[in-house]
Amino acid sequence: MSRENSLEGYLADLYDPVSMPPRLAKAHEALDRAVDRCYRKEPFLTDRQRVEHLFALYEQLTAPLVAQPKRRKK
């Protein structure tokens, strides 16, 4: 709803961290906290910390899908 109420201009302008409407910024912060709680109890302190955690989970999930090199018989 917050984004719909602020749909004047381009999305790039709307999501500019300097000029983002406070109501939209607050809505995104609440959404980030809710999503973060799906992955761990303590909050992420930075976006980098969040991305590193998510990539680590991704690697764990996809590791079994990576083909193992075939060994040649001697």
TITORBA-284589 format. One line per field, with one value per residue: residue number from 0; residue in three letters; x negated, y negated, z of N, C-alpha, C in turn. Coordinates in Angstrom, 1 decimal. Layout:
<sekols>
seq	[NUM,...]
type	[ALA,...]
nu	[X,...]
nv	[Y,...]
nw	[Z,...]
cau	[X,...]
cav	[Y,...]
caw	[Z,...]
cu	[X,...]
cv	[Y,...]
cw	[Z,...]
</sekols>
This chain:
<sekols>
seq	[0,1,2,3,4,5,6,7,8,9,10,11,12,13,14,15,16,17,18,19,20,21,22,23,24,25,26,27,28,29,30,31,32,33,34,35,36,37,38,39,40,41,42,43,44,45,46,47,48,49,50,51,52,53,54,55,56,57,58,59,60,61,62,63,64,65,66,67,68,69,70,71,72,73]
type	[MET,SER,ARG,GLU,ASN,SER,LEU,GLU,GLY,TYR,LEU,ALA,ASP,LEU,TYR,ASP,PRO,VAL,SER,MET,PRO,PRO,ARG,LEU,ALA,LYS,ALA,HIS,GLU,ALA,LEU,ASP,ARG,ALA,VAL,ASP,ARG,CYS,TYR,ARG,LYS,GLU,PRO,PHE,LEU,THR,ASP,ARG,GLN,ARG,VAL,GLU,HIS,LEU,PHE,ALA,LEU,TYR,GLU,GLN,LEU,THR,ALA,PRO,LEU,VAL,ALA,GLN,PRO,LYS,ARG,ARG,LYS,LYS]
nu	[-0.8,-2.0,-3.7,-1.9,-0.6,-2.5,-3.1,-4.3,-6.2,-9.3,-10.2,-12.9,-13.4,-11.6,-12.7,-15.1,-17.5,-17.9,-15.8,-13.5,-10.1,-9.2,-7.2,-7.2,-9.8,-9.7,-7.9,-9.3,-11.4,-10.1,-9.2,-11.6,-12.6,-10.6,-11.1,-13.7,-13.5,-12.5,-14.7,-16.6,-17.0,-18.3,-18.6,-19.9,-22.7,-23.7,-23.2,-25.1,-25.7,-23.3,-23.1,-25.4,-24.7,-22.4,-23.5,-25.2,-23.3,-22.1,-24.2,-24.4,-22.0,-22.2,-24.5,-24.3,-23.3,-25.3,-27.2,-29.3,-32.7,-33.4,-35.2,-38.0,-38.5,-41.3]
nv	[1.2,-1.3,-1.9,-2.1,-4.4,-6.3,-6.5,-8.4,-9.4,-7.7,-4.3,-4.1,-6.6,-6.6,-4.6,-5.6,-6.0,-8.4,-10.0,-8.5,-8.1,-8.5,-6.8,-4.6,-3.7,-2.9,-0.8,1.0,1.6,3.0,5.2,6.3,7.1,9.0,11.0,11.6,12.9,15.3,16.7,16.6,16.1,13.8,10.4,9.2,7.2,5.7,5.2,6.7,8.7,10.1,11.0,12.6,14.6,15.7,16.6,18.6,20.4,21.0,22.3,24.6,25.9,26.4,27.8,30.7,31.0,30.5,31.9,34.6,35.2,37.7,40.7,42.1,45.4,47.4]
nw	[0.0,0.7,-1.4,-3.5,-2.8,-3.3,-6.0,-7.9,-10.5,-11.3,-10.5,-9.7,-8.7,-6.6,-5.0,-4.2,-1.8,-0.5,-1.1,-0.6,0.3,3.7,4.8,3.0,3.4,6.0,5.8,4.3,6.0,8.1,6.7,6.0,8.5,9.2,7.2,7.8,10.2,9.4,8.8,10.8,14.4,15.6,14.5,11.3,11.1,9.0,5.4,4.0,5.8,5.8,3.1,2.9,4.7,3.5,1.0,2.0,3.0,0.6,-0.8,0.8,0.3,-2.4,-2.8,-2.9,-5.5,-7.2,-9.7,-9.2,-10.1,-12.4,-11.7,-13.3,-14.4,-13.8]
cau	[0.0,-2.8,-4.2,-0.8,-0.3,-3.6,-3.5,-4.5,-7.6,-9.9,-10.6,-14.3,-13.3,-10.9,-13.5,-16.4,-17.6,-17.9,-14.5,-12.4,-9.1,-9.4,-6.3,-7.7,-11.0,-9.3,-7.2,-10.4,-12.2,-9.2,-9.2,-13.0,-12.6,-9.8,-11.7,-14.9,-13.1,-12.3,-16.0,-17.3,-16.4,-18.8,-18.5,-21.1,-23.1,-24.0,-22.8,-26.1,-25.6,-22.1,-23.4,-26.3,-23.9,-21.5,-24.3,-25.6,-22.1,-21.9,-25.2,-24.1,-20.9,-22.5,-25.7,-24.0,-22.9,-26.5,-27.7,-30.7,-33.5,-33.5,-36.6,-38.3,-39.1,-42.7]
cav	[0.0,-2.5,-2.2,-2.6,-5.8,-7.1,-6.2,-9.5,-9.3,-6.4,-3.4,-4.4,-7.8,-6.2,-3.8,-6.3,-6.0,-9.8,-10.7,-7.6,-8.5,-7.8,-5.7,-3.4,-3.2,-2.2,0.5,2.0,2.0,4.0,6.4,6.9,7.7,10.2,12.0,12.0,13.8,16.6,17.3,16.8,15.4,12.5,9.6,8.9,5.8,5.1,5.9,7.6,9.9,10.8,11.6,13.7,15.7,16.3,17.4,19.8,21.3,21.5,23.3,25.9,26.5,26.8,28.7,32.1,31.0,30.3,33.2,35.0,35.6,39.2,41.2,43.0,46.7,47.6]
caw	[0.0,0.8,-2.7,-4.3,-2.4,-3.7,-7.4,-8.8,-11.0,-11.6,-9.3,-9.3,-7.9,-5.4,-4.1,-3.9,-0.3,0.0,-1.2,-0.4,1.2,5.0,5.0,2.3,4.0,7.2,5.4,3.9,7.2,8.8,5.8,6.1,9.8,9.1,6.4,8.5,11.3,8.8,8.6,12.1,15.5,15.8,13.3,10.6,11.3,7.7,4.2,3.6,6.7,5.3,1.8,3.2,5.3,2.5,0.1,2.7,3.0,-0.8,-1.0,1.5,-0.4,-3.8,-2.9,-3.4,-6.9,-8.0,-10.2,-8.7,-11.2,-12.5,-11.6,-14.4,-14.0,-14.3]
cu	[-0.9,-3.3,-3.1,-0.5,-1.4,-4.0,-3.5,-6.0,-8.0,-10.2,-12.0,-14.2,-12.6,-11.8,-14.9,-16.5,-17.5,-16.5,-13.3,-11.4,-9.3,-8.5,-6.7,-8.9,-10.7,-8.7,-8.3,-11.2,-11.4,-9.2,-10.5,-13.1,-11.8,-10.5,-13.0,-14.6,-12.8,-13.6,-16.8,-16.7,-16.9,-18.8,-19.9,-21.4,-23.4,-23.4,-23.8,-26.0,-24.4,-22.5,-24.4,-25.6,-23.1,-22.3,-24.8,-24.5,-21.9,-23.0,-25.0,-23.0,-21.3,-23.7,-25.4,-23.7,-24.1,-27.0,-29.1,-31.4,-33.6,-35.0,-36.8,-38.9,-40.5,-42.9]
cv	[-1.3,-2.8,-2.7,-4.0,-6.8,-7.0,-7.4,-9.4,-7.9,-5.6,-3.8,-5.6,-7.4,-5.4,-4.4,-6.5,-7.4,-10.4,-9.7,-8.1,-7.8,-6.6,-4.4,-2.8,-2.4,-0.8,1.5,2.5,3.1,5.3,7.1,7.7,9.0,11.3,12.5,13.0,15.2,17.4,17.5,15.8,14.0,11.7,9.5,7.5,5.0,5.9,7.0,8.9,10.8,11.6,12.8,14.9,16.4,17.1,18.6,20.9,21.9,22.5,24.6,26.6,27.0,27.7,30.1,32.1,30.9,31.7,33.5,35.5,37.2,39.6,42.2,44.3,46.8,49.0]
cw	[0.0,-0.6,-3.6,-4.0,-2.8,-5.1,-8.3,-9.2,-11.2,-10.4,-8.8,-8.4,-6.5,-4.4,-3.9,-2.4,0.3,0.0,-1.1,0.6,2.6,5.2,4.3,2.9,5.3,6.9,5.0,5.1,8.0,8.0,6.0,7.4,9.8,8.4,7.1,9.6,10.7,8.7,9.8,13.1,15.6,14.4,12.6,10.9,10.1,6.6,3.8,4.5,6.2,4.0,2.1,3.8,4.3,1.4,0.7,2.7,1.6,-1.2,-0.4,0.8,-1.8,-3.9,-3.3,-4.9,-7.8,-8.4,-9.7,-10.0,-11.2,-12.4,-12.7,-13.8,-14.6,-14.9]
</sekols>
